[in-house]
Amino acid sequence: MALKAILGGTFNPPHYGHITPALNAAETLAIDSVYLMPCKLPPHKSVSVSEEHRVNMINLCCEENPKLHAELIELSLPSPSYTVKTLRELNSQTDETICFLIGADSLYNLDKWYEWECLLAYCHLVVMRRDDENFAPPPVVADWLKPVVTRDAAQLHQRKNGYVLLVDTPLKAISSTQLRNTITRKNAVALDKAVQDFIENWIPNSVIEYIDANQLYIEER
């Protein structure tokens, strides 16, 4: 049974804090590729750059790493975007088993997602955790997890949907907001080399060049 690993997000901008754990989780699942799926209109956050810019930055990441691919289905769906609706549509279009990658922080807030209890009808959830993290979902999520959670990646190859796999990854405490704010400061003042190195350590060079060329995040708040 073929598995397809998908990482959703605003990718505003895409960075290694997204990409590295996702590739690590895919390796655990014996999947060669990760599909980066930009959200169209997340109901819980604003997006400061256009869809076109976000897609272009994702495509640059994919050019740098042949294991990365773009999955743009959500951009063609009606707004607002909800993960369960996107997964339902994806599932209807493919025979592949969808493995939807999320961070542990997203799992802890899963009960706030639209129709969250229906997610496993269309995919397996793969939860990326730091290996030193204390796993502590809220009671409603913990109860929901009991019959579906696993640490055995092989199980996801045996069923098309229905499991939540916990995997330890090199997940880092970095956010797109933090990176955007740093880029904005870089655009406003001359920063020292340590700050420049910080940006370059987290964002692919081609994406940094694209951000600079298009003057993105100049007025980020």
C-alpha positions as CSV (number, residue, x, y, z in Angstrom):
1,M,0.0,0.0,0.0
2,A,1.6,3.3,-1.2
3,L,1.8,6.1,1.4
4,K,1.8,9.8,0.7
5,A,3.2,12.1,3.4
6,I,1.7,15.6,3.5
7,L,2.7,18.6,5.6
8,G,0.2,21.4,5.7
9,G,0.8,25.0,6.7
10,T,0.9,28.6,5.7
11,F,4.6,28.3,4.8
12,N,5.0,32.0,5.4
13,P,7.9,31.5,4.8
14,P,8.8,27.8,4.5
15,H,11.7,26.9,6.7
16,Y,13.8,23.9,8.0
17,G,11.7,23.9,11.2
18,H,8.9,22.6,9.0
19,I,10.9,20.6,6.5
20,T,13.6,18.7,8.5
21,P,11.1,17.0,11.0
22,A,8.8,16.1,8.1
23,L,11.6,14.4,6.1
24,N,12.6,12.6,9.3
25,A,9.1,11.4,9.9
26,A,8.8,10.3,6.3
27,E,12.0,8.3,6.6
28,T,10.5,6.5,9.7
29,L,7.5,5.6,7.5
30,A,9.8,4.4,4.6
31,I,8.4,7.2,2.4
32,D,10.7,8.8,-0.1
33,S,8.9,12.2,-0.4
34,V,7.1,14.8,1.5
35,Y,4.4,17.0,-0.1
36,L,4.2,20.6,1.2
37,M,0.6,21.7,1.1
38,P,0.0,25.5,1.6
39,C,-3.3,26.5,3.3
40,K,-5.6,28.7,1.3
41,L,-7.2,30.7,4.1
42,P,-6.7,29.4,7.6
43,P,-9.6,30.3,9.8
44,H,-7.4,31.0,12.8
45,K,-4.7,33.2,11.4
46,S,-4.0,35.9,8.8
47,V,-1.5,35.5,6.0
48,S,0.7,38.5,5.2
49,V,1.8,37.5,1.7
50,S,0.0,36.3,-1.4
51,E,-0.7,32.7,-2.3
52,E,1.6,33.2,-5.3
53,H,4.6,34.2,-3.2
54,R,4.0,31.3,-0.8
55,V,3.7,28.8,-3.7
56,N,6.9,30.2,-5.3
57,M,8.8,29.8,-2.0
58,I,7.6,26.2,-1.7
59,N,8.6,25.5,-5.3
60,L,12.1,26.8,-4.5
61,C,12.4,24.5,-1.5
62,C,11.4,21.6,-3.8
63,E,14.0,22.6,-6.3
64,E,16.7,22.4,-3.6
65,N,15.6,19.0,-2.3
66,P,14.2,16.3,-4.7
67,K,12.4,14.7,-1.8
68,L,10.1,17.7,-1.5
69,H,7.0,18.3,-3.7
70,A,4.2,20.8,-3.8
71,E,0.6,19.8,-3.2
72,L,-1.6,22.7,-4.1
73,I,-5.1,21.1,-3.8
74,E,-6.2,23.3,-1.0
75,L,-5.7,26.5,-3.0
76,S,-8.4,25.3,-5.4
77,L,-11.0,24.6,-2.8
78,P,-13.6,27.0,-1.5
79,S,-12.7,29.2,1.5
80,P,-12.4,29.0,4.4
81,S,-9.9,26.1,4.5
82,Y,-10.4,23.3,7.0
83,T,-8.1,20.4,7.2
84,V,-10.8,17.7,7.3
85,K,-12.4,19.1,4.1
86,T,-9.0,19.1,2.3
87,L,-8.2,15.6,3.4
88,R,-11.6,14.4,2.3
89,E,-11.0,15.8,-1.2
90,L,-7.5,14.4,-1.3
91,N,-8.7,11.0,-0.3
92,S,-11.3,11.0,-3.0
93,Q,-8.7,11.7,-5.7
94,T,-6.0,9.1,-4.8
95,D,-5.6,5.5,-4.0
96,E,-2.6,6.3,-1.9
97,T,-2.7,6.2,1.9
98,I,-2.5,9.8,3.2
99,C,-0.2,10.4,6.2
100,F,-0.9,13.9,7.4
101,L,2.0,15.3,9.4
102,I,1.4,17.6,12.4
103,G,3.4,18.8,15.4
104,A,2.6,17.7,18.9
105,D,1.4,21.3,19.6
106,S,-1.2,20.8,16.9
107,L,-2.3,17.5,18.4
108,Y,-2.8,19.2,21.8
109,N,-5.2,21.7,20.1
110,L,-6.9,19.1,17.9
111,D,-10.2,19.4,19.6
112,K,-10.4,23.0,18.5
113,W,-10.2,21.9,14.8
114,Y,-13.3,21.8,12.6
115,E,-14.8,18.3,12.7
116,W,-11.6,17.0,14.2
117,E,-13.0,13.7,15.2
118,C,-13.6,12.8,11.5
119,L,-9.9,13.3,10.5
120,L,-9.0,9.7,10.7
121,A,-11.7,8.7,8.2
122,Y,-9.5,10.1,5.5
123,C,-5.9,9.7,6.7
124,H,-3.4,8.5,9.3
125,L,-2.1,11.3,11.5
126,V,1.6,11.3,12.1
127,V,2.6,13.4,15.1
128,M,6.1,14.8,15.1
129,R,7.5,15.1,18.6
130,R,10.8,16.2,20.1
131,D,12.5,13.1,21.6
132,D,12.8,14.9,24.9
133,E,9.2,16.1,25.0
134,N,6.8,15.2,27.8
135,F,3.7,13.9,25.9
136,A,0.7,15.5,27.6
137,P,-2.4,16.0,25.4
138,P,-5.5,17.4,27.1
139,P,-8.0,14.8,28.4
140,V,-10.4,15.0,25.5
141,V,-7.7,14.3,23.0
142,A,-6.0,11.7,25.2
143,D,-9.3,9.7,25.4
144,W,-9.7,10.0,21.6
145,L,-6.2,8.7,21.1
146,K,-6.4,5.5,23.2
147,P,-7.9,3.2,20.6
148,V,-6.0,4.6,17.6
149,V,-2.5,5.6,18.8
150,T,0.6,3.6,17.8
151,R,4.3,3.8,17.6
152,D,4.6,1.0,15.0
153,A,5.0,2.6,11.6
154,A,4.3,-0.7,9.9
155,Q,0.7,-0.5,10.9
156,L,0.2,2.5,8.6
157,H,1.1,0.3,5.7
158,Q,-1.7,-2.2,6.5
159,R,-4.7,0.2,6.6
160,K,-5.7,3.2,4.5
161,N,-6.7,5.3,7.5
162,G,-7.4,5.4,11.2
163,Y,-4.1,5.5,13.1
164,V,-2.3,8.2,15.0
165,L,1.5,7.5,14.8
166,L,3.8,9.1,17.3
167,V,7.3,9.7,16.0
168,D,10.3,11.3,17.6
169,T,11.9,13.9,15.3
170,P,14.4,16.7,15.5
171,L,11.6,19.2,15.9
172,K,12.8,22.6,16.9
173,A,11.1,25.5,18.8
174,I,11.1,27.9,15.9
175,S,8.1,29.7,14.4
176,S,7.4,31.4,11.1
177,T,6.4,34.5,13.1
178,Q,9.8,34.6,14.8
179,L,11.5,34.3,11.4
180,R,9.4,36.9,9.8
181,N,10.1,39.4,12.6
182,T,13.8,38.7,12.2
183,I,13.6,39.3,8.5
184,T,11.7,42.5,9.0
185,R,14.4,43.7,11.4
186,K,17.0,42.8,8.8
187,N,15.2,44.9,6.2
188,A,15.0,47.8,8.6
189,V,18.5,47.9,10.1
190,A,21.9,46.5,9.6
191,L,22.1,43.4,11.8
192,D,25.1,41.6,13.0
193,K,26.4,38.4,11.5
194,A,24.9,36.2,14.2
195,V,21.4,37.3,13.2
196,Q,22.2,36.9,9.5
197,D,23.4,33.4,10.3
198,F,20.3,32.6,12.3
199,I,18.1,33.4,9.2
200,E,20.4,31.4,6.9
201,N,20.3,28.4,9.2
202,W,16.5,28.2,9.1
203,I,15.6,29.3,5.6
204,P,16.9,27.9,2.3
205,N,19.2,30.3,0.5
206,S,17.0,30.4,-2.6
207,V,14.0,31.4,-0.4
208,I,16.0,34.1,1.3
209,E,17.0,35.5,-2.1
210,Y,13.3,35.4,-3.2
211,I,12.2,37.2,0.0
212,D,14.9,39.9,-0.6
213,A,14.1,40.3,-4.3
214,N,10.4,40.7,-3.7
215,Q,10.8,42.7,-0.5
216,L,8.5,40.5,1.5
217,Y,7.8,41.1,5.2
218,I,8.9,44.7,5.0
219,E,5.9,45.9,7.0
220,E,5.4,42.7,9.1
221,R,3.8,43.4,12.5
